[in-house]
Amino acid sequence: MGIKELLGLESDKKVRYAIVGAGDIAQEDLMPGVEHTSNSVMTAIVTGDPTKAQELSKKYDLKASYTYEQFGEAVRSGTFDAIYLATPNWRHAEFIIPALRAGIHVLVEKPLEVSTAKCQEILDAAKTSSAKLMVAYRLHFEPATLDTVKRIRAGEIGDVHLFTSTFSQMVDPSNHRGHSGELAGPVFDMGPYPVNACRYVFNDEPIEVVSAAGTKHPASGLDQDIYDTVTAVVRFPGERLAQFCVSYYGDVTNSLSAVGTKGRITLDPCYMFGKPLKQTVSKKGEEKEESFKNTDHFGGELKYFSDCILNNKEVEPDGEEGYADVRVLEGILEALKSGGSVKLQPFTRRKRIDPETQVVKLGAVATPDLVHTENPGKDVDKQPKN
């Protein structure tokens, strides 16, 4: 152990990252926060766009760049210790599995994959790997979210049995999300937020998708082979229900409410970043509001993951957490197709979010100019960043 560790100071050692997939979320949100973490550094990029490779390598002083086809070479190159993966949803296993097999740590954007079968392949690879796998649930480190979880677990609003949430944004028709089928539609793209939220609010796993309904709006300009707006009702053990709606065709909205026998907690906004998250606790006809300072969500989750790597700690939002959400999202799509309810296979989560130890408070960072990509929203200044 070095002198800094003995004195309780931070080590100079940093985890070296390759950014795999240089779209809007990587460029706009993750890359600006890396230096902010103090324990992480970018050293490589993997992209199919030569312009992105050249300009981003120069901007961030990256040591190496690779095409997607060169990923096998990349993981053997010794130029990075971990990857941040932000490819389209259905291309996650393609990169996660070879990375884990090569002993490369993986921080992957949600959802983990687009089916439980693909998720299971990833979990199997993780079991035999020396590397760590974490799904990028940035709200697991955000102060307002963790304070809400803490209050609910303490029984502040009684027995919580009802969860409601709405998450909508107006997606630009030119964005790939509206033209890549259901695997890039609102269920898989926005659905992980309310699904994950109701799971940490109830501290449990759902047993049934009671119903799901979708609508298509030709005026949206999006392909009409997907539902641009979907609502679902999900049942949890103990007579608890979660109802939520996700939409690519609506004014910017992201709110949630947890209703208990003694009160209600509302977060509005709740999923976005770039603005403070506001919490309202309502009890006995009285309301108390608190606005939580805007933080760097992406730098926060990266700092946490790098700390787990450097100090060999178990990560909380691991591959199993990703599987838990995809299990429900898969059920919602099945219910949409069948028009009926869908029983979910029994599942027990072995690890839960810890509101006492997972808070990471890093100040917000500025949004940089983007290279060959853009925010998916029609009105970028008003869109929630997810």
N, C-alpha and C positions, 0 to 999 in steps of 0.2 A: 504494500500500500504506500502511495506517495505522500509527500508532506501536505499537499492540498486536501487529500481525503482525510488525513489525520486531524487536520484543523477544521474539517467540516466545510471546506470550500469546494467549488466546482472544479472538476478535472478539465484539462485542456483537450482531452481526447474527444474526437467527434466521429459520428457515424457518417460514412460516405454514401451518398444516394445517387442512383440513376433515376431520372424521370422517364417513365415509359408511357408515352401518349402525351402529346403537348397541345391538347385542346384548351378550351377556355378555362376549365376548372384548374388545370395545372398551371397555366400561365398567369391567370388573373388572381388566383387565390393561394396556391401552395408555394410556388416558387418565390414570391416576394417575402414569405415568412420564414424561409429556411435559415437565413443568417440571424434572424431574430431569436432563434432557439438557443443559441450558444453551444449546443451539443450535436449539431448536424451541419453537413455541408454537401452541396451538389458537386458531383465530379463528372457526370455523364448524362447523356440524353439518348433515348431510343424513339425514333419517329420515322414515319414514311414520307415526310415532307423535307426536302433538302434545304429549303429556305428557312424553315424553323430550326433545323439542325445548325445551320451556319450562324444565323442571327442570335439565337438563344445561347449558343456556345460562346459567342463573343461577349454577349451581354453579361453572362454569369461566370465567365472564365472557366468553362467546363473543359476537362482534359480529354474527353473522348465522346464521339457520337456514333450511333449505330442505326441501321435500318431495322425494321421488325424482322426481316428475314435473317439478320445477323444476330438475333438475340442469343442463340446458342453460343456463339463466339463471345458475345458480351459477358455472359455469366461466368465464362472461364477466363476472362481477361485480367481479373484482379484489380480493376479500376473502380469498383464500388463494393460496398458491404451489404447494401439493401436497395430495394426499389420502391418507388411510389408509383402505383399503377393506376392510370386514368384512361384506359382504352374504353371503347364501347362495352356495355354490360356483358355481351355474349362473347367477348374476347378476353375474359379474365383468366379462366383456367389455362388457356393457351400459354400464358406467361407465368402464372403463379406456380404451376406444377414444376416446370423445368428450373425455375429459380430456387424453389425449396429443395429440390433434388441436388442442386449445386451448393447448398448451404448458404444461399442468399436470403436475407430477411425480406419480408414482404408487407408493405402497407398498401392495401387495396381499397379503392373507392367502392362504396356500396352501390347496388347490391353485390354480395359476394360473387354470385353468378346468376343465371336465369332459370335454373332448375335445381331441385334438391339432389338430383342425380349428379349434376356437375359439381355441386357443393360437396357432396360426399367424396368425389374423386379428389378434391382439394384437401379435405380433412384427412383422407388416407395418406396423402403425400406429406401433410404436416406432421402426422404421427411418427413418421420415420425420418424426419429431417432434424438437423441440429439447429435450424434457423427458426425464427419466430414469425408468426403470421398474425396480423392485426387488420381488422376492417375499420375503415375511416369514419367511425361514428363520432364526429367532432363535438357533438353536444354532450357526450359523456365526460367532457372536460370543461364545459361552459358553466359559469357560476350560477346563472338564473335557473338553469335546468337542474343542476345538482341541489340547489337550495329547495326547489320544488319537491324533488324526490325525498329529501331529508324531512321536510314538513309532513309529507304524506305518511312516511314510515313511522314518524313520531306520533301519528294519530291526531294531528292537529285539526283535521276536518272529519274525523270519525272514520267509519267504515266506507271506503270508496268503492262504489259499485257501478258508476257510470262515467264514461269517457267520450268526449265529442271533440272533433277537430275538422278544420277546413284548411286546405292548402291549395291555392290556385295561382296561376300566372298566365299571362298572355304570351304564348310561345310564337316566335316569328315563323311564318310558314316556310321560310327558306332554310330553317335549321333542320339538321338530320333527324332530330327527335320526332318530328312529325311525318317522317317518310321512311321509317325503318321498321314498321310493324309494331306489334304489341311488346316486343322485347325492349323497345326504346320508348314506349308509350308512358303515360302518367302512372300506371300501376307500378312498373319497375323503377321508373325514374324518380317519382315523388312519393310513391307509396311507402318506401322504407322509413320515412320520417314518422307518419302517424302510427304505423305498425310498431316500430321500435318504441315510440312514446307510450302507447297503451300498454306495452309489455313492461316498461319500467315503472309506469304509474301503478299497475296492478301487482308488480313484482311476481309475475306468473306467466304461464304460457296458455294461449287460447286453445280451445278444443273443437271449435266449429266456426266455419264461415256460414253464418245464418242466411245471408243474402248478399247479392251484388247486382248493381244495375249500372248501365252506361248509356251515354248519349253522344250523338255525333252532330256537329254543327258545320254544315257546308260553308258558312260564312267565315269559318276559322282559317280556311285555306290549307288546312292539314289534310293528309290522305284520309279517305273515308273508310279505310279498312281497319281502323282502330277507333276505340271510344276515346274522345278527347276529354271526357269528364266521367268519372267513376265514383260511385258511393258504395260503401260496404258496411255490413253489420257483423261483428265478430263476437262470439260468446267465449267467456272465460269461466273457469270453475267458480263455484260459489255464487251463482246467479248474478254475474257481472257482465255488462255489455259495453262494447266499444263501437261507436259509429263515426265514420270519417268519410270525407270527400276529397278527391284530388282532381285537379283540372288543368288542362293546357289552354283553356278558353274562358278566362275570367279575370277580373281585376285582382291586383296583388292582394292576397289574403293568406295569412298563416297564423292560426290561433288554435289553442286547445284549452279544454276545461276538464278538470277532474272533480266530480261531484260526490260528496260523502254524506253521511248521516248528520254531521254537525256543521257543514260548510262547503265551500267551493274554492278551488284555486284555478285561476285563469292565467295563461301566458299569452300575450298578444302585443307584439309578435313573439313567435316561439321557435321557428325553425331557421329563420334567416340570419344573416350576419351583415355587418356593415352599419348596423344601427343598434342602440341599446335594446335589450329584451325587457319587457315590462311584466311584472307579476302583480296580480290582484288577489288578495285573500279575503273572502267574504264569509263572515260568521255572525249569526244573530242580527242580521240586518245592517251590519257595519262592514265597511270595506277599507282595506289597507293596501295602498299601492306602493310598489318599489320598482324603480328603474335601475337595472343592472348595467354597469358601464360596458360599452362595446369593447370586445376583446378580439384578438387574432385567433380565430378558431383553428385555422390550419396550422399555424405555428405551434399552437397549444398541443394539438394531437401529435404532431411530429416530435415535439420536445419530450412528451410522455413516452412515445415509442422508442426514441433513441435512448432515453434513460433506462427503459426496460432491457434494451440490447446491451448497453454498456455495463449494467449492473446485474445482468442475468435475472431479471424479475419476470414473473408471469404477466402477460398482458390481459386486461379485462375484456375489451371488445374483440375477442379472438375469432377464429373461424367458426366456432360453434354459435357465436352470437349472430354471425352472418347467415348461417344455416337456419337459425330460428326465425328470422324475418322472411327468408325466401320460402320457407315452408308455408307461411301465411299468404304471401303474394301469389304463390302457385295456386293455392286454394281459391283465392279471389278470382283469378283468371278462369279457373274451372267452373266456379259458380256463375260467372258471366256467360260462359258458353252454354251451360246446362239450364240456367234459369232456376236452379234449385239450391238447396243447402249442401255443404260439403263438410263431412266429418274429417278432422285432422288427426293424423296418426299420433299416438301418445309420444310426448317428448318432455324431457326434463333438462332444464338448464343448470349446469354445474357451477356457474360463476355469475355474479350479479354486479351491476354498477355500484361503486362505493362512493357515496357523496362526501365522505370525510377525507378521503385521500387523493381523489382524482382531479380536483380543481386545479386548473392551470390558468393563471392570469397574465397574459402578455398583451401589451397595448396594441391597438389596431395599426395596420400598415396601409400605405397608399397603394392604389390600384395602378399597375404599370400599363404602358402601351402594349397591345397584343400583336403577335405576329401570325398572319394567315389564319386567324380565328376570331370569333366574336361571341358575345354573350347571347344565349338563346332567346332572351326576351325581346319583344317588340319595342318596349320603352325601357332601355337599359337602366336609366337612372332610377326607375321605380321598381325594378324587378327584385324579388328576393333571391339572394344567392344561395343555391342549394348544392 
